[in-house]
C-alpha cells in the first residue's frame, strides 16, 4: 500500500463510504470502444482489459465493499482519470451496484449502461432487484407483488416495481362464472432514499399468474445502481441509462383449450428504474447529455389463441415505456412505466386476465459545489451540496475482512 502521506485525499465526504478505495494507486483510462465490466469479479473485457480480482490490475483498481445497511453490495472501480469516448458503451453486469471512483477528472462522452434485461427480462441491472418468476417473488427494495390465481378463469397481473416512485398496481382478472376478481399484484412502494445513501437499484416487477398455461409471465428486472464520484471534476455529454425492463406478456391458452381466453395467463409487472448518484466539486451536464432511470412497461394479459405482448423496456429519454397490448381486449393491456414527471400506471382489468403494472421511475441525485445541469433528466434530479470532509484519510469502506491487497502490507 502507498505511504499514507501519498494517498489522494477528498475535499468532500464521498457518498456511501467508498473512501478506502483511494488506497488503490490506479492509472488514467480512456475507453475508445465498447467494454463490459463485471461488478462481482472486477473483470473488464473489450477495449479495456482487466483480469478478475481485487487490487490494481491493468491500471484499474477494484474492490468489493458491503455497502450501507439496507443497500446492495458495491463493486468499486478506481481510476486516476476516466474518459469514455463518444459512441462508446460501457456496459455493467453483476449483482453489485456500480461505483466509479475517479481521483481527478471523469469525462463521459459515450454511454454508461446499468439497465435491466441483458439476457432475460427478469434480469436486473447491477444492484437492482430481479423480476418475479413462477417460483420466486420479485426482489429489490420496492418489489412488485405477484398476481393472484383465479378460482375459475381470470388471473391477476403482476405489480410494477417501485424505486424513486411507486410502481403500478397489477390489473385484476375477472372470473366469468361469478365475476369475482382475481386481484392483481400489489404495486411496489417507493424505496429510494432522497440522497441515495444507500445506493439502490430498482425493484423488480411481480410475476403475472400463469393461469392454466405452462409458460410463466415473469416480471421485468429493476434498473441498476450507479455512483460516479470524481474528486476533481465530472463532465457528461453522453448518456447514463439505468432503466428497468418490461414484464412478460401473458401466455395464450394451451391446447386443447384454444381459443378460450379463460385459460390464458396474466401479464408481468415492469421493473423500476434504478438510482444514479453523481458527485464532484464541479459537475457539468451539457445540453447533449441524457440521464435516465425510467421504469419498464407492464406485460399485456393473454387471450385465447394469442398471448399478450411484453411491456417495453425503458429508454434513455423522457418518454414512458408503453405497456404491452392484449390482442383481443384492449382493457387488459399492461401499464406504462414511469418517466420524467409521469407516474407509472396500473395494468388493465378485463373479463379474462389482467395486465401487469408499469415500473416506477427511479431516482437521480447530483451533489456538487458548482453545478451546471443543462442536459435532459428523467426523472428530475435532486441537487445537494457536498459534505465537507471531516476526516479525509481513506478507510471508511467498513470491509468485513482485510482484502488480499491490504494483507500484503
N, C-alpha and C positions, 0 to 999 in steps of 0.2 A: 504494500500500500504506500502511496506517496506520503512524504512527511506532512504532518497536519498543517504546517505553515504554508505549504504549497497548494493546499486544496482550494478549489474555487468556492467562493462564499456568496450566497444570495443576499441582495439588498432588501429582499422581502421574504416573507414566510410562504414557501410554496404550499399549495393545497395538497391535502391527502397524505401529508407526512412522507414525502418522497426524497427528502434531502440526502439521506445516506447514500443514494446512488451517485452523488457527486464524488465519492471516493474513486470512481472508475475513471481513469485517465483516457477518455475517448478522443478520437480524431474527428476531423471535419469529413462530412459525407455529402456527395452530390448524387442524387438518383436521376439517371439520364434515360432510363427505360423502365418498364413495369417491373415491380418487385413484390414479393409476398413475405410477410412477417408472421411468425408463429409466436403468439404471446405466452404459450406454455413452455416452449423449449428455448426460445431466443433465436431459433434458426431463421435465416433470411435467404431467399432464393431469387433468382432473376438477375437484374443488372447490378444489384448489390448483394454480396455473398457473405454470410456469417454462419459458422458452424454452431450447432446447438450447445447450450451450456451457459452457466453464469460466468461473469468476469468480462474481460475485453477480448474480443476476437474479431479479426478483420477491421480493427479500428473502431468497432461499435461495442459499447458496454451494454450489459443486460443483467438484471437481477429479478428475482421473483419476490414479491412482498405480499403480505396478507391483506393489505387494505384496511380501512377503518371498519369499526363494528357496523354490522348490518349491510355492508357493501361487499362486492365481489373482490376476489384476489386480484392483484395487479401484476402485469408484465411491464417492466420499466426498461425502455431503450434509451441509451445515453449517447449524445453526440457533442463534439466541440461546437460545430456549426452544422446546420442541416439545410439543404436545398433540395426541393422536389421540383424538377423542371416541368415546364408546360407540356401538356398532352401525355403526361406520365401518371400512372395509377399505382399507388402504394396500397395494397390490399392486406388487411389484418385478419387472421383466423386464430382460433383457440378459445379457451374458456375464460381466460383472464382479461380484464379490461386493460386498455392501452394507455400507457403514459410515455410520451416523448419528452425527455428532459434534455434541454439544449443549453449548454453552458454559456453561449453567446447569442447568436442570431439564428432564427428559423425563418426560412423563406419558402412558402408553399405556393408554387405557381401551377402545379398539377392537381391531382385528386387524391385524397385520403379516404379510403372506403372501409368502414366498420359496420356495414349494413348486414341485415339478416338474410337467410335464404341462399347461401352459397351453393350447397348441394341439395338440400331439401327445404321446402317451405317452412318446416318447423324448426330448422336450424337457426339459432340466434347469432347475432354478431358477438364479438368478444365482450364478455361481461354481461351480456343480455340473457333473458330467460327464454328457454325453449318453448315452442308451441306445444299444446296438449295433444296427446295421441289417444288411441282407444284404450291403452293400458296405463298411461302415466299422465297425471294432471299437468297443466301448464305450469311453467316455472317463472321465477323472477319476482321482483318486488311488487309488481302490480298485475299478477297473473289473472287472466280471464277464466271464468268458470265453464265447465262442460255443460252442454245442453242435455236436458232430461229426455229419457226414452218415453215414448207414448205407450199407453196401455192397449191401444188398438192400431192407430195408423200414424198420426203425426209425430214428429220428433223435433226437439228444440235445437236451435243453432248455438254455437259456442260464443261466449262473451269475448269482446275485444280486450286486448291487454292494455293496462294503464301505465303511464310514465309521468310526464310533466302534467298531463291532464288525464281524465278518466277515459277508458275505452267505452265502446258502445255495447249496450245490452244485446245478448243474443235473441233472435226472433223466436216466438213461440210457434209450435206446430199444433194444429187442431185435429183431434180425433173426429172422424166423420160420423161415427155412430152416435156420439153423445156431445160433441162439440166441446169437450173438456180439453184444456190446453196442456201440452207438454212444454214446460217452461224452458225458455232459452237460458243459457248460462249467464251468470252474473257478470256485470261489467267490471273489468279490472280497475282498481282505485288509483288515484294519483299517489305517487310514492317517492318522487324525487325531491331531495332537499333543495331549498332555494339557492344554496351556494354549491351544490353538487359535491358536498362532503358528507358522506362518502360518495365517490364517483359511482354512478349507476348506469346500467344498461336498461333497456325497456323490458316490460313484462310480456310474456308470450300470450298468444290468443288461445282461448279454450277450444277443445275439440267439439265438433258437432256430433250429435247422436247418430249412429250409422243406420238406424232402422233395421231392416232385415237384409241389408247388403253385407258383403264381406269386405268392403273397401272403406276404411275409416276416413273421415274428413278431419285432418289434422289442423290445429291452429297454426297461424304464422308465428315465426320466431321474432323476438324483440330485437331492436337495433342495439348496437354495442355502445360501450362507454369509451370516450376518447378524451384525454387530457394532454394538452400541449403547454409545457412550461418552459419559457425561454428567459434566461437571466439577463439578457440584453434587450433584444427586440424580436417581435413576432410580426411578420408581414405575410398577408394572404391575398393572392389574386386569383386563386383557383377554387377548388370545391372541397368541402368536407361533407361526407354522406354517412349518416347514422340511422337510416330508415329501417322500419320494420317490414316484414314480408306479409303478403296476403294469405288469408286462410283458404284451405281447400274447398272446392265446391262439393256439395252433397252428391253421392253416387246415385246412379239410376237404379230402378228396381231390378233385382236379379231374376233370371229365368227360374221357374216358369211363370212368374207373377206379372211379367210385362203385359200391357203397358200401365199397370195400376200404380199411380203415384204414391199410394198409401205405404208401400214397402221401400221407398227410396230413403236416402239419408239427408240430414240437415247440413248446412254449411258451417265451416270452422271460422273462429274469430280471427281477426287480423292482429298482428303483433304491434306493440307500441314502438314509437321512435325512441332512440337511445338518448344518452346525455353527452354533451360536448362542452368541455371546460377549456377556455383559452386564457392564458395569463402571461404577462411580461410587463416590465416597466413602461414600454411603448408598444402598443398594439395598433396595427394599421390593417384595416379590412377594406380593400379597394372596391370600386364600383363594379368590377367584373366578378367579384367573388360571390359564391353561393354556398351558404352553410345551412344544412337542413337535417332535421331529426323528426321526420314525419312518420305517421302510423300507416300500416298496411290496410287494405280493404278486406272486409269480411267475405267469405265464400257464399255463393248463392245456394239456395235449397235445391235438392234433387227432385226430379219429376219422374214420370213413369218410365219412359224409354230413353230419357236424356238426362244426364247429370247436370247439376248446376255448375256454372263457371267459377273458377277460383277468383278470389279478390286480387286486385292489382297490387304489385309491390310499390312501396313508397319511392318517390322520385326526388331528385335533387332540384326542387322547385318549391313554389308556394301553393301548388295545386294539390288538392286532396286525392288520394288514391281511390278510384271508384271500387265499389263492391261488385262482386260477381253477379251476373244475371242468372235468372231462372227461366228456362226457355218456354215453359207453359204458363207461368203465373208470375207476373212482374211483382206481385206482392211479397214474394219470398226471395228477393234479391238481397245480397249482403250489404251491410252498412259501409259507408265511406270512412276512410282513415282521417285522423286529424292532421291538419296542416295550417301553418301560419296562425291566423286567429280563428279558423274554422274548427269547431268541435267535431269529434268522431260522431257517427250516427249509429243507431240501433239497426240490427238486422230486421228484415221484413217478416211479418207474420202472415201465414196463409193456411188454407184448408188443405194442408199436406205437411210440408216441412219448413222450418224456419231458416232464415238466412243468418250468417254469422255477423256479429257486431264488428264495427271498424276499430282498429287500434288507435289509441290516443296519441297525440303528439308528444314528443319528448321534451327536452329542455336544453337551453344554450345559456352559458354563463361566460361573461368576459370580465376579467379583472386586469386593471392596468392603471398606472398613474397618469399616463397620457393615452387617450383612446380616440381613434378616428374610425368610425364604423359606418362606411358608406355602402357596403355590399348588401346582398339580399339574404335575409334570415327567415327561417321557418322552423320554430316559432321565433317571435321577437326575443332578443337576448335580454338577460338580466345583467345590468352593469354594476360592478362592485369595485371598491378601491382595494389596493394591495395592503396586506397586513405587514407592518414593519417587522423586520427580523429582530427578535429579542435575543436569539442565540443562533448566529449564522453558521456555526460549525455543523458539519454533517452528522447524522446519527439518529434521526427520528423515524426511520422506517419501521422500527419495532419488529425486526425479523425474529421469527420463532427460534432460530438457531443460527449460529455464525456460519455463513456460507463458505465454500471451499476457498474462494478468492480472498476472504478475510482471514481464514485459519492459517494461511501460509505466512502471515506476518512474523 
